[in-house]
Amino acid sequence: METMRPLIIATRRTWVPAVLVMNLALALAPVRATASDNTFDRTLNVSGPVRLELSNGSGNVDIRGSADGKVHISGKVTAGWSVFGGSEKSIQDVVASPPIEQHDNVIRIGKNNWSFKNISIEYRIEVPHDTDIDAGVASGGITIDNVRGPVKANSASGYIHVYRVERDTQVSAASGAIEVSGIGGILKVSSASGDVNLSDIKGDVSANAASGAIRVKNPGGRVDASSASGSIDVTGSQSDMKIHAISGSVNVAGDPSSSRLWELKSVSGSVDIRVPPSASFLFTAETTSGDIRTNIPVILEEQGKHSLRAHIGSASGRIEVHTVSGGVDVQGS
């Protein structure tokens, strides 16, 4: 019996730690599961108007206004490909300590983002409605919806969607489509490569595209649009317009009456104009190579082979058209 006692004690000593290890593993299992999905969540308390500044190297960003008066930030971190190997440590560093700073009501996300190498962060953010935003992404899309603003958004490579902003908005994309609607203030848009779709803008619109079409619906103020390679379409205009297309057609519809001025120019492309039967304006058109046609009653003042001057009604507004290679067509809507 004496020879067996040490063996029994030894067996119990090894069995007890094993149970403790098993219990510890079970206790830690939920933590490991949460960390393994490479996500993080933060809720920040704020009071009064909020300013959100975001800079993201890679990954889509979705920012939406909410009504609970807090800032909710969730992120999903993924690894990019690299010749230098994996980036699991960088991912876990971001999950453990996301690049989020708060100074009173100023929230900064992505500061010193360069320190996180070979990773992508996809953000979903909820902010109070009374928030102004300055967001930039190097590679990825941006969506902003239902905030007071003002809003500034830019992407080097990716789409930009902005909806329902009460104040001024400024948007720029080097490569990606732009869609903006429901803006209460002035809108400025710049696109190097990608179509631009704008609608229901109460303030003035300034849009520039190097390569891509520009479409504007129901502008509330002046429209100033130019495209180096792509068509320009404006519908529902009730104010001044200045349109310049180098290679692409120009299509406008609205009412130029009440002392409005429409300046329409196209280097290589036609100009089509649609006006209501009650429209009143002075019409002048010049084209180097192209016909000038109209199907509405006009009173001719001067006509040449490639030029026309006429007035419609009391000529309270003005439409001036210049094309190098392309026809001019005026139709009743």
C-alpha positions in Angstrom: 0.0 0.0 0.0 2.8 2.4 0.8 4.2 1.9 -2.7 0.8 2.8 -4.3 0.2 6.1 -2.3 2.7 8.2 -4.2 1.2 7.1 -7.5 -2.3 8.0 -6.4 -1.2 11.4 -5.2 0.7 12.0 -8.4 -2.3 11.1 -10.5 -4.6 13.5 -8.5 -2.0 16.3 -8.9 -2.0 15.9 -12.7 -5.8 15.5 -12.9 -6.7 18.7 -11.0 -4.6 21.1 -13.1 -6.2 19.5 -16.3 -9.7 20.4 -15.1 -8.6 23.9 -14.4 -7.1 24.3 -17.8 -10.3 22.9 -19.4 -12.4 25.4 -17.5 -10.1 28.3 -18.4 -10.3 27.3 -22.0 -14.1 27.3 -21.9 -14.2 30.7 -20.2 -11.9 32.2 -22.9 -13.7 30.7 -25.8 -16.2 33.6 -26.4 -13.3 36.1 -26.3 -11.4 34.2 -28.9 -14.5 33.9 -31.1 -15.1 37.6 -30.9 -11.5 38.5 -31.8 -11.4 35.9 -34.6 -14.0 37.8 -36.7 -11.7 40.8 -36.8 -14.3 43.4 -36.0 -14.6 46.2 -33.4 -17.4 48.3 -32.1 -17.2 51.6 -30.2 -19.9 54.0 -28.9 -19.0 57.6 -28.1 -21.1 60.0 -26.1 -21.4 63.5 -27.5 -23.5 66.6 -26.8 -24.4 69.3 -29.4 -23.2 69.5 -33.0 -20.6 66.9 -34.0 -17.7 67.1 -36.4 -16.5 63.8 -38.0 -13.1 63.7 -39.7 -12.2 60.4 -41.4 -9.3 59.2 -43.4 -9.1 55.6 -44.6 -6.5 54.0 -46.7 -8.5 51.0 -48.0 -12.1 50.0 -47.4 -15.7 51.2 -47.9 -17.1 53.8 -45.5 -20.8 54.1 -44.7 -21.9 57.1 -42.6 -25.6 57.7 -41.7 -27.5 60.1 -39.5 -29.4 58.7 -36.5 -31.6 60.0 -33.7 -30.0 58.6 -30.5 -27.5 61.4 -30.0 -24.4 59.1 -30.0 -21.7 58.1 -32.4 -21.6 54.4 -33.1 -18.5 53.1 -35.0 -18.1 49.5 -36.2 -15.3 48.2 -38.3 -14.2 45.0 -40.1 -10.5 44.6 -40.6 -9.2 42.4 -43.4 -5.8 41.7 -44.8 -4.6 42.7 -48.2 -2.1 40.8 -50.4 1.6 41.5 -49.9 4.8 40.1 -51.1 6.1 40.4 -47.6 3.6 37.9 -46.2 0.6 38.1 -43.9 -0.6 40.9 -41.7 -2.3 39.1 -38.8 -0.5 41.1 -36.2 -1.6 44.4 -37.8 -5.2 43.2 -37.9 -5.2 42.3 -34.3 -3.5 45.6 -33.4 -6.3 47.5 -35.1 -9.1 45.3 -33.6 -7.6 45.9 -30.1 -7.0 49.6 -30.6 -8.9 51.1 -33.5 -7.7 54.5 -34.9 -10.4 56.5 -33.2 -9.9 59.7 -31.3 -12.5 61.9 -29.5 -11.9 65.5 -28.4 -15.2 66.8 -27.0 -17.6 66.7 -30.1 -14.8 66.3 -32.6 -14.3 62.6 -33.7 -11.2 61.7 -35.7 -11.0 58.3 -37.4 -8.0 56.9 -39.2 -5.4 59.4 -38.0 -1.9 57.9 -38.5 -3.5 55.2 -40.7 -0.2 54.7 -42.5 1.1 52.8 -39.5 -1.4 49.9 -40.3 0.3 48.2 -43.2 -1.4 45.9 -45.7 -4.8 46.0 -44.2 -8.3 47.2 -45.1 -10.9 48.6 -42.7 -14.6 48.8 -43.7 -16.5 51.3 -41.5 -20.1 51.5 -40.6 -20.8 54.7 -38.6 -23.9 56.2 -37.2 -23.8 59.9 -36.1 -26.3 62.4 -34.8 -28.2 64.2 -37.6 -26.5 67.5 -36.6 -23.0 66.4 -37.9 -20.6 67.9 -40.4 -18.3 65.5 -42.2 -14.9 65.6 -43.8 -14.2 62.0 -45.2 -11.5 60.8 -47.5 -10.7 57.3 -48.8 -7.7 56.3 -50.9 -9.3 53.0 -52.2 -12.9 52.4 -51.5 -16.4 53.9 -51.7 -18.1 56.4 -49.5 -21.8 56.6 -48.6 -23.2 59.5 -46.5 -26.8 59.9 -45.8 -29.2 62.1 -43.6 -26.9 64.6 -41.9 -27.1 68.4 -41.6 -23.6 69.0 -42.9 -21.7 70.6 -44.4 -20.2 67.5 -46.1 -16.9 67.1 -47.8 -16.1 63.7 -49.3 -13.3 62.5 -51.6 -12.1 59.1 -52.9 -9.0 58.4 -55.0 -10.5 55.1 -56.3 -14.1 54.3 -55.5 -17.7 55.5 -55.7 -19.2 58.4 -53.7 -22.9 58.5 -52.8 -24.3 61.4 -50.8 -28.0 61.8 -49.9 -30.1 64.2 -47.8 -27.6 66.8 -46.6 -29.2 70.1 -45.4 -26.1 72.3 -46.1 -23.3 72.7 -48.7 -21.7 69.6 -50.1 -18.4 69.1 -51.9 -17.5 65.8 -53.6 -14.5 64.7 -55.6 -13.5 61.3 -57.1 -10.5 60.4 -59.1 -11.9 57.2 -60.4 -15.4 56.2 -59.6 -19.1 57.1 -60.1 -20.7 59.9 -58.1 -24.3 60.1 -57.1 -25.7 62.9 -55.1 -29.3 63.9 -54.2 -31.4 65.9 -51.8 -28.8 68.7 -51.0 -30.2 71.8 -49.3 -27.2 74.0 -50.1 -24.6 74.6 -52.8 -23.1 71.5 -54.4 -19.6 71.2 -56.0 -18.6 68.0 -57.8 -15.3 67.0 -59.5 -14.7 63.7 -61.2 -11.6 62.6 -63.1 -13.1 59.3 -64.4 -16.7 58.3 -63.8 -20.3 59.3 -64.4 -21.9 62.0 -62.3 -25.6 61.8 -61.4 -27.1 64.8 -59.4 -30.8 65.4 -58.5 -32.9 67.7 -56.3 -30.2 70.2 -55.4 -31.7 73.4 -53.9 -28.6 75.5 -54.2 -26.2 76.2 -57.1 -24.5 73.3 -58.8 -20.9 73.2 -60.1 -19.9 70.0 -61.8 -16.8 69.0 -63.7 -15.9 65.7 -65.2 -12.7 64.9 -67.2 -14.1 61.6 -68.5 -17.7 60.7 -67.9 -21.3 61.9 -68.4 -22.9 64.5 -66.2 -26.6 64.3 -65.4 -28.5 66.9 -63.4 -32.2 66.7 -62.5 -34.4 69.4 -61.0 -31.7 71.9 -59.9 -33.0 74.7 -57.7 -30.2 77.2 -58.6 -27.6 78.0 -61.2 -25.9 75.1 -63.0 -22.3 75.3 -64.2 -21.2 72.0 -65.8 -18.2 71.1 -68.0 -17.0 67.8 -69.4 -13.9 67.0 -71.4 -15.2 63.7 -72.6 -18.8 62.9 -72.0 -22.3 64.1 -72.5 -24.1 66.7 -70.3 -27.8 66.4 -69.5 -29.8 68.9 -67.5 -33.6 68.6 -66.9 -36.0 70.7 -65.0 -33.8 73.8 -65.0 -35.5 77.1 -63.9 -32.4 79.2 -63.5 -29.2 80.2 -65.2 -27.0 77.6 -66.9 -23.4 77.5 -68.2 -22.7 74.2 -70.0 -19.4 73.3 -71.8 -18.8 69.9 -73.4 -15.6 69.4 -75.4 -16.4 65.9 -76.7 -20.0 65.0 -76.1 -23.5 66.1 -76.6 -25.4 68.7 -74.6 -29.1 68.1 -73.7 -31.0 70.6 -71.7 -34.7 70.9 -70.7 -36.4 73.6 -68.7 -37.7 77.2 -68.8 -35.2 80.0 -69.6 -37.9 82.7 -69.1 -37.7 85.4 -66.4 -34.3 86.9 -67.3 -32.5 83.5 -67.3 -29.3 83.0 -69.3 -28.4 79.7 -70.8 -24.9 79.5 -72.3 -24.4 76.2 -74.1 -21.2 75.2 -75.8 -20.0 72.0 -77.5 -16.8 71.5 -79.4 -17.7 68.1 -80.9 -21.3 67.2 -80.2 -24.9 68.3 -80.8 -26.9 70.6 -78.6 -30.6 69.7 -78.0 -32.9 72.1 -76.2 -36.4 71.4 -74.8 -38.6 74.3 -73.6 -42.3 74.6 -72.7 -44.7 76.3 -75.2 -45.0 79.3 -72.9 -41.3 79.9 -72.8 -40.1 83.4 -73.6 -36.4 84.1 -74.7 -34.0 85.5 -77.1 -32.3 82.8 -79.1 -28.9 83.0 -80.8 -27.0 80.1 -82.2 -23.7 79.7 -84.1 -22.1 76.5 -85.4 -19.1 76.0 -87.6 -20.3 72.7 -89.1 -23.9 71.8 -88.3 -27.5 72.6 -88.9 -29.7 74.8 -86.7 -33.3 73.6 -86.4 -36.4 74.6 -84.4 -40.0 73.3 -84.3 -41.4 76.1 -82.2 -42.7 79.4 -83.6 -40.0 82.0 -83.6 -39.6 85.5 -85.0 -36.5 85.7 -87.1 -34.2 88.6 -86.6 -31.1 87.4 -88.5 -30.2 84.1 -90.2 -27.1 82.8 -91.9 -25.9 79.4 -93.2 -24.7 78.4 -89.8 -26.2 81.1 -87.5 -29.6 82.2 -86.3 -30.9 85.0 -84.2 -34.6 85.0 -83.2 -36.9 85.6 -80.3 -39.8 83.7 -78.8 -42.5 85.5 -76.9 -41.4 88.7 -75.2 -37.8 87.5 -75.1 -37.5 87.8 -71.3 -34.7 85.2 -71.1 -31.7 84.3 -73.3 -30.3 81.1 -74.8 -26.9 81.4 -76.5 -25.5 78.3 -78.3 -22.0 77.8 -79.9 -20.9 74.5 -81.5 -17.9 73.7 -83.6 -19.0 70.3 -85.0 -22.5 69.5 -84.2 -26.1 70.6 -84.9 -28.5 72.6 -82.8 -32.1 71.5 -82.2 -34.8 73.4 -80.3 -38.0 71.6 -79.5 -41.1 72.2 -77.5 -41.6 70.0 -74.5 
